[in-house]
Amino acid sequence: MSIDRSIAPAVSNFTSVRLDVPEPITLSNGMKMWIAGNGEEEINKISVFVAGGTFQEMAPMQATTCSMAVFNGNKNMTNAQIAEAIDYYGAWRALQTYDNCTAFSLSSLNENFDRTLPILFDSLRYPTFPTSEFELAKRQLAVNCATARERVKYIANKEMMRLYYGTNHPLATDPTPETIMALSKDDVIAFHSNFYRAQNCHLVLAGNISEREIDIVEKVVSQWMPSGDAEPELEPEPAASQEMLKVLHKPGAVQAAISMTIKAIPRRHPDYFKLRILVTALGGYFGSRLMANIREDKGYTYGISASLSGRSFDGYVGISTECDTQHVWKVIEQTKHEIERLAQELIPQQELDIVKRHMLSDLVKTLDSPFNIAAYIGNMFCYGTYPTYFNEQVDAIINCTSEQLRDVAQKYLNPSLLRIVIAGDTPPQAI
């Protein structure tokens, strides 16, 4: 039987996608651990979320420098021995600093888990911060910082954070190679002493998990007893500048970067999920309105995106792109036009169905493996989500209507409130 390839296959919408976040188990030292098991391969990944991130820094890059330095040696192993053991046992480590926490992960073969896990926790508990490795870590960060500061996108985004959050807000910090190199070991040791405590840690264990792996965690981790008080989560409120437009000169830049924001709503606001759907339609996927207009139709840019960044007490819609300098104000004009359309016209049902399928397809990927589920659980500590967040978002996507989205656009997407930063080589004046 031949297939008529001129006829598109039928497309069905999702009906139900669910994720039930497991209840954590409590280890003997009081530390909580979430388990995402049922993996097929004999591997696992343990993630440790330590309360202490950008919001808690007393100096730029203090949290990130500390997270790098803890692996440079501990009371039982040197930096070289740690690296050699990680490589010998076929393990992989990673780290990332977030607003309110720092995340460490270690991936291992199950058969080597009892050998690799102590390396991770000895490094977290008993780092020695050897001077030569500490200075090397700082130089690496300083070089990365210097490189980033040459990019117009970085320049525009950093200035936008300063305008949106205010000069003194932690997220507006603009580290330089000089401020990074000025960090002392005492700065990093103080950060470690304040935040790297048992009661400040949450664990997520994923993969092919049996009682053996759980017992290994209990044996290794339970030796780390709580001390002092748990550090409260902080979220300093924005103190936005009155400036709504900033043009920054970057000599020799090939393109100009444009960063735009509109103040929105916190993550737990009842309209938050609807606004996320609306922002996805605006610029959250390849077929979005901004891409169709500014990239496909006008050819002003290779890509433009919009996203909704939500925190516990704050949220904003961010739009960013890079383009030829001569197109800067045309891009901004068309961006405002597409925002206005969302408030004036109903999204056609066919387009809304495409947006819904795109968003639900992304969410379904979360269920593909225990590692993806574990990453989603980790979002509770990194981004302030909560156990029912996934299912609430699915329900909102399935049930939202074009009328609801138009109402949300009228409430929150006002182009006159668009804060704009442009960075490039002799950017033009507004027309």
C-alpha positions, 0 to 999 in steps of 0.5 A: 500500500503506497502512502500519499505524501501530498496529504499531511498526517492527522494531528491530535491535541494532547488530552492529559499529561501528568507528573506526580512529584514523589514525596521525599524521604528523610535521611537520619540527619534530617536531610530530605531526598527526592527519588526519580527511579525506574531508569533502565541503565545501571547509572544514577545522578545525584544532585545537591542543592545548597541554599546560597546563590547570587542573592546571598553574595557579598561580592560579585561572583562569590557564590560561583567562585566558591562552587568551583573552589570546593572541588580543588581539594578536600581533607582526603584528596588533592585536586589532582586526585579528585580529577583522576578518581572522577575520570577513573570511575567514569563519573561526571560532575557539574555545577551551576549557581542560581538566585537562591542556591547552588546546584552540584551534580554527580553522575556515576555507574551504579557499581561505582557509586559507593566510591564516587559519592564520598568524593562529592560530599567530602568536597562540599563539607571539607574543602581545603581551598589550596591557594594555587588552584583558587587563583587558577579558578579566579583567572578562569572566571576572569577570562570568561568574564572579559570575553563575555563583556565584549559581546553586545548581547551581554552588554545590553542584558546587563544594562537591562538588569541594572535598569529593571532591578536597580543598581544595588540589586544582586541581579544587577551586579556587573562583575569585571575581571578586576572584581573577580581577581580581587576576591580573596580566599577569606571571602570564599571561605566565609561564604562556604561557612555560612551556607554549606551546611547540612540543613541548607541542602536538598538532594535529588537522586535519579536513575536506576535506583535500588535500596543499595543506592539509597543505603549508600547515600544514607551512609555517606550523607548522614555523617554530615550533621546540621549546625547552626540555623538554616539560611532563609531564602531571599528575594530582594524586590526590584527598585527600577530606574526611571530610565526607559531607554538606554543606548550604549556604544560598543565600537566595532560591533558587527551587530546591535543587541536589543533587550526589552522588558515589561514588568509582569507578575509573580510566578504564583499569580493566578494569571501567570500560566496564561501570560506564559502561553501568551508570551510563547505565542509572541516569541517563545517558539520558532513559529511565533509572531515575532519570528514570523514578522521580524525574521521571516517576513522582514528579514531584520534578524536571524532570530528574536525571542520572548520569554516570561521570567517569574520569581516569588515576588516579581516577574517580567517579560523579556524580549531579545535579539541582535540585528544590523544597526540600520534595523534597530528601530524597525525591530522595536517598532514591529515588536510593539506592533505585535504586542498591540495585536495580542491585546486587540485581536483574538488569536485564531484557534488554529494558531492557539492549537499550535502554541498549545501543542508546542508547549505541551510537547516540551512538558512531555519531554520532562517525562521521558526519563528519570533524569528529566523528572529529577531536573524538574524537581530541582526547579523547585529549589532553583526557580521557586516552583512547587510540586503541583506546578507541572500539572497546573501548567498543563491544565492551564494550557489545555483549557485556555481560550483566545478570549482569556489570552486577549484579556491577559494581554490587555492587563499586562502587555502595554507597549508604552511600558516597554523598557529598552536597551540597545548596545552596538557600534554608533546605534542610531537615534530614535526615529 
